[in-house]
Amino acid sequence: MSEQSPAERELAQLLVESLNLEDVAPEQIDPDAALFNDGLGLDSIDALELALAITKRYGFQLRSDNDENRRIFASLRALSSHIEQHRAA
C-alpha cells in the first residue's frame, strides 16, 4: 500500500465520516485501490453521498452526468487529485 498524501488523508477522513464506514479507519484506505466493487466496496448511493460531502467541504460540484466519473472516482488518489484541481480557493 502506498502512503497517503495529506490531501488524501483529509479526503479519506471525509469518506469514512460521511459514509459512516465503521469498520474502516481512514489510514487503512489504500490511495491506489478501487473505491467501488472489489476495492473499498462502495456503491452508487455512496457515490452520491460522497459527492454531496465533497461539495460541502471543497466548494464545487461533482456532476452525475460527467463522462469522467469512472476515472475521477477510480481511487482515493484519483479523487483527491481531481479535488485539488477544482476546489474553491
N, C-alpha and C positions, 0 to 999 in steps of 0.2 A: 504494500500500500504506500502510495506517495504521501508526502506530508502536505497538509492543508496550508494555504497562504492565510494571512489574517482576514482577507475578504471572504475566503472560502469558509473559514471558521465562523465568521459572523453569519453567513448565509446558512451554514449547517445548523447553527443555533436557532435561527428563524424557522427553518424547515421543521426541526424537532418540536419547537413550541407551537407553531401554527397548525401542525398536523397531529399533535398530541401523540407522538411516537414514543410511547412509554418504555419500550424495550430497546431503544436506540439512543446512545449518547452521541452528541454532535461530533466529538473527536473520533468516533468509530466509523464515520461515513468516509469511505474511500473517495477522494475527489475525482478519480477517473472511472469509478464504477457506474453502471447504468442506474438511473433513478427509478425506472419503471421495469416491470416484468421481473426478470431473473435477478436484477440488481437489488435495489432497496425495496422493490415491490410496490411502488406507488401505482395508483390508478388514475383515471381521468378526473374523478371527483377531487382527488388530492391535488392534481394539477390546477384545477380551478381555485381551490383554497390557497394554494401556494402563490398563484398569480395575484390573488387579492392581497395577500400579505406583502408581496413584493411591491405592489402599487402603493400600499400604505407606507411602507418603510423607505422605499427608494424614489418615489415620486414620478414613476412612469408606468404605463400600462403594457402588459403582455397581452396581445390580442389572440383570441382563439382561432381566428381565420388566417393567421400568419403561416405561410408555407414553410417558414424556417423553424417552427416549433419543435419538430423532431430533433433538429440539431441543437437548438437552444436548451432544451430540457434533457439532452443526452446524458449529462453527468453534472455533478456539483461544480466541477471545474468549468464546463461549458456555460452553465447558467451564471456562474459568478463572473465570467469574462463578459458575457452579454450585459449583465447589470452594470459592470464597471464602465462599459462603453456608452450606456444610455441613461444612467441615473442622473437625476436633477442635482445640480451643484449645491 
